[in-house]
Amino acid sequence: GIPVLFDTLHHSIRNDGETPLRGLDLAMATWGPADGTPMVDYSTQDPARRTGAHAVTLDVEHFRSFVRRLRRRDVDVMLETRTRRRARCRPAWCSTSWPMGTPGEGEGRIRRRPAG
């Protein structure tokens, strides 16, 4: 089969009543060892725009909450925003023990490895 990428914004708009973590677990189940690490597109809704429009910037508190709930799930997280300036991910957003990449324009990549 084809591995399914989990998208937080799309899940918040359309789902079958499952929580975001349940949706993520369902998507992760489609990934096999040859597919690599499951991927998550993380973004939030821009409240001033049409449904499905990405927020201009990262909602840091919402992101922290999402990352805390990942617990021991091993995923790559892509950050999606509408900003055109080069954003910087700061390790303090999650935990200083989680390596974080430097995003490009409006997008970033975080490699999240479970502790232990």
TILUMVO-829142 format. One record per atom (N, C-alpha, C): x, y, z; atom name; residue number from 1; residue in three letters. Coordinates in Angstrom, 3 decimals, decimal comma. Layout:
% residues N
c1 c2 c3 atom nr rest
X Y Z CA NUM ALA
...
This chain:
% residues 116
c1 c2 c3 atom nr rest
0,800 -1,184 0,000 N 1 GLY
0,000 0,000 0,000 CA 1 GLY
0,851 1,259 0,000 C 1 GLY
0,182 2,365 -0,052 N 2 ILE
0,832 3,676 -0,049 CA 2 ILE
0,746 4,258 1,356 C 2 ILE
1,884 4,733 1,905 N 3 PRO
1,834 5,334 3,240 CA 3 PRO
1,057 6,653 3,221 C 3 PRO
0,254 6,865 4,256 N 4 VAL
-0,581 8,054 4,364 CA 4 VAL
0,083 9,059 5,289 C 4 VAL
0,238 10,288 4,801 N 5 LEU
0,751 11,392 5,605 CA 5 LEU
-0,414 11,944 6,424 C 5 LEU
-0,192 12,209 7,704 N 6 PHE
-1,254 12,780 8,546 CA 6 PHE
-1,150 14,296 8,510 C 6 PHE
-2,252 14,983 8,233 N 7 ASP
-2,301 16,440 8,144 CA 7 ASP
-3,224 16,962 9,237 C 7 ASP
-2,668 17,727 10,169 N 8 THR
-3,448 18,190 11,320 CA 8 THR
-4,579 19,134 10,923 C 8 THR
-4,322 20,042 9,983 N 9 LEU
-5,364 20,981 9,574 CA 9 LEU
-6,499 20,248 8,861 C 9 LEU
-6,159 19,381 7,918 N 10 HIS
-7,209 18,640 7,210 CA 10 HIS
-8,007 17,765 8,162 C 10 HIS
-7,327 17,156 9,132 N 11 HIS
-8,043 16,328 10,106 CA 11 HIS
-8,999 17,169 10,946 C 11 HIS
-8,587 18,390 11,294 N 12 SER
-9,467 19,239 12,117 CA 12 SER
-10,728 19,643 11,356 C 12 SER
-10,645 19,657 10,031 N 13 ILE
-11,787 20,055 9,201 CA 13 ILE
-12,699 18,875 8,888 C 13 ILE
-12,085 17,745 8,590 N 14 ARG
-12,885 16,581 8,185 CA 14 ARG
-12,308 15,313 8,805 C 14 ARG
-13,126 14,686 9,626 N 15 ASN
-12,728 13,427 10,264 CA 15 ASN
-13,986 12,638 10,578 C 15 ASN
-13,817 11,440 11,067 N 16 ASP
-14,953 10,579 11,422 CA 16 ASP
-15,183 10,537 12,924 C 16 ASP
-14,794 11,615 13,616 N 17 GLY
-14,989 11,696 15,051 CA 17 GLY
-13,790 11,232 15,865 C 17 GLY
-12,755 10,729 15,179 N 18 GLU
-11,583 10,284 15,930 CA 18 GLU
-10,737 11,495 16,344 C 18 GLU
-10,019 11,341 17,439 N 19 THR
-9,120 12,394 17,897 CA 19 THR
-7,959 12,536 16,916 C 19 THR
-7,245 13,653 16,971 N 20 PRO
-6,068 13,775 16,112 CA 20 PRO
-5,055 12,652 16,338 C 20 PRO
-4,842 12,242 17,579 N 21 LEU
-3,878 11,167 17,821 CA 21 LEU
-4,361 9,838 17,270 C 21 LEU
-5,654 9,583 17,335 N 22 ARG
-6,180 8,351 16,735 CA 22 ARG
-6,020 8,408 15,217 C 22 ARG
-6,292 9,583 14,628 N 23 GLY
-6,083 9,750 13,199 CA 23 GLY
-4,628 9,540 12,817 C 23 GLY
-3,724 10,068 13,644 N 24 LEU
-2,299 9,869 13,406 CA 24 LEU
-1,943 8,391 13,498 C 24 LEU
-2,453 7,701 14,505 N 25 ASP
-2,163 6,271 14,644 CA 25 ASP
-2,663 5,475 13,434 C 25 ASP
-3,838 5,839 12,920 N 26 LEU
-4,364 5,162 11,733 CA 26 LEU
-3,458 5,409 10,522 C 26 LEU
-2,986 6,646 10,376 N 27 ALA
-2,076 6,955 9,271 CA 27 ALA
-0,744 6,236 9,450 C 27 ALA
-0,231 6,205 10,685 N 28 MET
1,058 5,543 10,944 CA 28 MET
0,998 4,053 10,616 C 28 MET
-0,170 3,461 10,774 N 29 ALA
-0,326 2,025 10,505 CA 29 ALA
-0,149 1,702 9,019 C 29 ALA
-0,214 2,719 8,155 N 30 THR
-0,033 2,486 6,722 CA 30 THR
1,438 2,517 6,316 C 30 THR
2,327 2,857 7,247 N 31 TRP
3,763 2,961 6,966 CA 31 TRP
4,454 1,661 7,325 C 31 TRP
5,243 1,138 6,399 N 32 GLY
6,052 -0,048 6,657 CA 32 GLY
7,505 0,342 6,844 C 32 GLY
8,344 -0,594 7,246 N 33 PRO
9,762 -0,309 7,463 CA 33 PRO
10,456 0,292 6,237 C 33 PRO
10,074 -0,133 5,052 N 34 ALA
10,706 0,383 3,835 CA 34 ALA
10,264 1,810 3,500 C 34 ALA
9,189 2,285 4,137 N 35 ASP
8,662 3,617 3,852 CA 35 ASP
9,370 4,718 4,627 C 35 ASP
10,149 4,350 5,639 N 36 GLY
10,808 5,362 6,463 CA 36 GLY
9,932 5,776 7,627 C 36 GLY
10,244 6,924 8,182 N 37 THR
9,526 7,444 9,347 CA 37 THR
8,218 8,097 8,907 C 37 THR
7,100 7,775 9,582 N 38 PRO
5,825 8,417 9,238 CA 38 PRO
5,927 9,940 9,318 C 38 PRO
5,194 10,611 8,431 N 39 MET
5,244 12,072 8,367 CA 39 MET
3,923 12,703 8,772 C 39 MET
4,059 13,891 9,388 N 40 VAL
2,919 14,698 9,805 CA 40 VAL
3,087 16,090 9,212 C 40 VAL
2,050 16,613 8,556 N 41 ASP
2,007 18,025 8,176 CA 41 ASP
1,270 18,733 9,303 C 41 ASP
1,957 19,658 9,961 N 42 TYR
1,357 20,371 11,087 CA 42 TYR
1,039 21,800 10,674 C 42 TYR
-0,202 22,176 10,827 N 43 SER
-0,624 23,561 10,607 CA 43 SER
-1,940 23,773 11,341 C 43 SER
-2,301 25,038 11,466 N 44 THR
-3,580 25,384 12,084 CA 44 THR
-4,350 26,306 11,140 C 44 THR
-5,627 26,432 11,400 N 45 GLN
-6,536 27,241 10,597 CA 45 GLN
-6,275 28,728 10,818 C 45 GLN
-6,279 29,499 9,745 N 46 ASP
-6,274 30,955 9,849 CA 46 ASP
-7,720 31,361 10,121 C 46 ASP
-8,001 31,909 11,314 N 47 PRO
-9,390 32,216 11,666 CA 47 PRO
-10,025 33,311 10,801 C 47 PRO
-9,211 34,092 10,112 N 48 ALA
-9,733 35,193 9,306 CA 48 ALA
-9,957 34,809 7,844 C 48 ALA
-9,637 33,578 7,490 N 49 ARG
-9,744 33,162 6,088 CA 49 ARG
-10,687 31,976 5,947 C 49 ARG
-10,877 31,555 4,714 N 50 ARG
-11,781 30,435 4,421 CA 50 ARG
-11,308 29,163 5,130 C 50 ARG
-12,231 28,249 5,326 N 51 THR
-11,894 26,967 5,944 CA 51 THR
-10,826 26,269 5,107 C 51 THR
-9,782 25,821 5,774 N 52 GLY
-8,681 25,141 5,103 CA 52 GLY
-7,478 26,018 4,832 C 52 GLY
-7,595 27,321 5,112 N 53 ALA
-6,463 28,232 4,890 CA 53 ALA
-5,485 28,129 6,061 C 53 ALA
-4,202 27,974 5,724 N 54 HIS
-3,181 27,874 6,763 CA 54 HIS
-3,019 29,201 7,500 C 54 HIS
-2,755 29,117 8,801 N 55 ALA
-2,467 30,303 9,596 CA 55 ALA
-1,188 30,962 9,083 C 55 ALA
-1,063 32,259 9,305 N 56 VAL
0,103 33,005 8,846 CA 56 VAL
1,356 32,553 9,588 C 56 VAL
1,229 32,346 10,872 N 57 THR
2,382 31,959 11,689 CA 57 THR
2,043 30,718 12,509 C 57 THR
3,037 30,188 13,126 N 58 LEU
2,870 29,012 13,971 CA 58 LEU
2,263 29,409 15,309 C 58 LEU
1,205 28,741 15,712 N 59 ASP
0,616 28,921 17,036 CA 59 ASP
1,452 28,075 17,994 C 59 ASP
2,374 28,719 18,678 N 60 VAL
3,366 28,005 19,479 CA 60 VAL
2,718 27,167 20,569 C 60 VAL
1,735 27,691 21,265 N 61 GLU
1,099 26,928 22,350 CA 61 GLU
0,358 25,705 21,805 C 61 GLU
-0,324 25,870 20,690 N 62 HIS
-1,022 24,741 20,075 CA 62 HIS
-0,012 23,675 19,649 C 62 HIS
1,104 24,125 19,076 N 63 PHE
2,142 23,202 18,645 CA 63 PHE
2,766 22,467 19,832 C 63 PHE
3,056 23,195 20,900 N 64 ARG
3,599 22,545 22,107 CA 64 ARG
2,660 21,451 22,604 C 64 ARG
1,374 21,773 22,632 N 65 SER
0,378 20,803 23,091 CA 65 SER
0,376 19,569 22,202 C 65 SER
0,427 19,777 20,896 N 66 PHE
0,446 18,652 19,951 CA 66 PHE
1,681 17,780 20,180 C 66 PHE
2,828 18,405 20,306 N 67 VAL
4,080 17,660 20,470 CA 67 VAL
4,077 16,878 21,780 C 67 VAL
3,586 17,494 22,851 N 68 ARG
3,515 16,774 24,139 CA 68 ARG
2,662 15,518 24,017 C 68 ARG
1,577 15,602 23,240 N 69 ARG
0,675 14,461 23,103 CA 69 ARG
1,234 13,362 22,214 C 69 ARG
2,286 13,653 21,456 N 70 LEU
2,881 12,610 20,612 CA 70 LEU
3,462 11,468 21,441 C 70 LEU
3,909 11,787 22,643 N 71 ARG
4,530 10,806 23,542 CA 71 ARG
5,602 10,006 22,843 C 71 ARG
5,455 8,726 22,693 N 72 ARG
6,518 7,896 22,125 CA 72 ARG
6,346 7,600 20,635 C 72 ARG
5,524 8,371 19,966 N 73 ARG
5,356 8,168 18,524 CA 73 ARG
6,565 8,758 17,792 C 73 ARG
7,144 7,973 16,903 N 74 ASP
8,309 8,402 16,130 CA 74 ASP
7,822 8,930 14,789 C 74 ASP
7,843 10,259 14,611 N 75 VAL
7,341 10,881 13,385 CA 75 VAL
8,250 12,032 12,956 C 75 VAL
8,205 12,347 11,664 N 76 ASP
8,788 13,585 11,138 CA 76 ASP
7,641 14,577 11,028 C 76 ASP
7,858 15,800 11,498 N 77 VAL
6,819 16,826 11,461 CA 77 VAL
7,247 17,943 10,523 C 77 VAL
6,385 18,242 9,560 N 78 MET
6,599 19,375 8,659 CA 78 MET
5,695 20,504 9,122 C 78 MET
6,267 21,682 9,356 N 79 LEU
5,497 22,845 9,780 CA 79 LEU
5,043 23,611 8,544 C 79 LEU
3,763 23,961 8,507 N 80 GLU
3,216 24,702 7,371 CA 80 GLU
2,573 25,994 7,867 C 80 GLU
3,037 27,113 7,331 N 81 THR
2,431 28,420 7,604 CA 81 THR
2,408 29,209 6,303 C 81 THR
1,737 30,344 6,316 N 82 ARG
1,697 31,195 5,132 CA 82 ARG
2,804 32,237 5,148 C 82 ARG
3,580 32,321 6,189 N 83 THR
4,617 33,350 6,273 CA 83 THR
5,628 33,191 5,144 C 83 THR
6,137 34,279 4,652 N 84 ARG
7,131 34,246 3,582 CA 84 ARG
8,542 34,507 4,115 C 84 ARG
8,647 34,965 5,345 N 85 ARG
9,968 35,173 5,936 CA 85 ARG
10,515 33,848 6,404 C 85 ARG
11,826 33,755 6,501 N 86 ARG
12,454 32,541 7,023 CA 86 ARG
12,162 32,466 8,521 C 86 ARG
11,467 31,412 8,904 N 87 ALA
11,138 31,203 10,310 CA 87 ALA
12,240 30,381 10,961 C 87 ALA
12,303 30,417 12,239 N 88 ARG
13,272 29,599 12,965 CA 88 ARG
12,536 28,775 14,007 C 88 ARG
12,854 27,494 14,058 N 89 CYS
12,309 26,623 15,089 CA 89 CYS
13,249 26,697 16,279 C 89 CYS
12,703 26,888 17,418 N 90 ARG
13,520 26,930 18,622 CA 90 ARG
13,274 25,658 19,423 C 90 ARG
14,334 24,972 19,835 N 91 PRO
14,152 23,725 20,583 CA 91 PRO
13,281 23,883 21,821 C 91 PRO
13,237 25,062 22,412 N 92 ALA
12,429 25,269 23,614 CA 92 ALA
10,936 25,091 23,334 C 92 ALA
10,535 25,141 22,062 N 93 TRP
9,129 24,940 21,748 CA 93 TRP
8,682 23,557 22,152 C 93 TRP
9,570 22,612 22,100 N 94 CYS
9,218 21,234 22,434 CA 94 CYS
9,991 20,827 23,669 C 94 CYS
11,184 20,428 23,442 N 95 SER
12,068 19,973 24,506 CA 95 SER
13,478 20,074 23,956 C 95 SER
14,409 20,490 24,764 N 96 THR
15,768 20,661 24,270 CA 96 THR
16,387 19,337 23,863 C 96 THR
15,759 18,217 24,222 N 97 SER
16,316 16,921 23,836 CA 97 SER
15,843 16,476 22,456 C 97 SER
14,950 17,221 21,809 N 98 TRP
14,456 16,845 20,492 CA 98 TRP
15,176 17,664 19,438 C 98 TRP
15,907 17,026 18,525 N 99 PRO
16,577 17,785 17,465 CA 99 PRO
15,547 18,457 16,565 C 99 PRO
15,821 19,662 16,174 N 100 MET
14,903 20,392 15,301 CA 100 MET
15,676 21,017 14,161 C 100 MET
15,129 20,956 12,973 N 101 GLY
15,763 21,556 11,811 CA 101 GLY
15,430 23,031 11,687 C 101 GLY
15,991 23,685 10,714 N 102 THR
15,684 25,074 10,420 CA 102 THR
14,757 25,122 9,225 C 102 THR
13,549 25,671 9,392 N 103 PRO
12,588 25,675 8,298 CA 103 PRO
13,003 26,596 7,157 C 103 PRO
12,500 26,289 5,999 N 104 GLY
12,647 27,180 4,857 CA 104 GLY
11,501 28,165 4,860 C 104 GLY
11,151 28,700 3,726 N 105 GLU
10,081 29,682 3,669 CA 105 GLU
8,739 29,035 3,952 C 105 GLU
8,166 29,364 5,098 N 106 GLY
6,841 28,895 5,436 CA 106 GLY
6,747 27,427 5,767 C 106 GLY
7,864 26,746 5,862 N 107 GLU
7,803 25,318 6,123 CA 107 GLU
9,030 24,909 6,919 C 107 GLU
8,870 23,992 7,821 N 108 GLY
9,996 23,515 8,600 CA 108 GLY
9,887 22,025 8,798 C 108 GLY
10,963 21,422 9,207 N 109 ARG
10,971 19,980 9,420 CA 109 ARG
11,560 19,714 10,792 C 109 ARG
10,870 18,925 11,559 N 110 ILE
11,314 18,555 12,884 CA 110 ILE
11,451 17,056 12,922 C 110 ILE
12,581 16,598 13,346 N 111 ARG
12,784 15,158 13,497 CA 111 ARG
12,525 14,836 14,951 C 111 ARG
11,454 14,134 15,223 N 112 ARG
11,037 13,820 16,579 CA 112 ARG
11,366 12,359 16,846 C 112 ARG
12,262 12,120 17,753 N 113 ARG
12,617 10,757 18,166 CA 113 ARG
12,188 10,570 19,611 C 113 ARG
11,531 9,472 19,935 N 114 PRO
11,126 9,238 21,316 CA 114 PRO
12,333 9,052 22,210 C 114 PRO
12,208 9,511 23,455 N 115 ALA
13,275 9,351 24,438 CA 115 ALA
13,357 7,879 24,857 C 115 ALA
14,534 7,469 25,259 N 116 GLY
14,700 6,123 25,798 CA 116 GLY
14,930 5,158 24,760 C 116 GLY
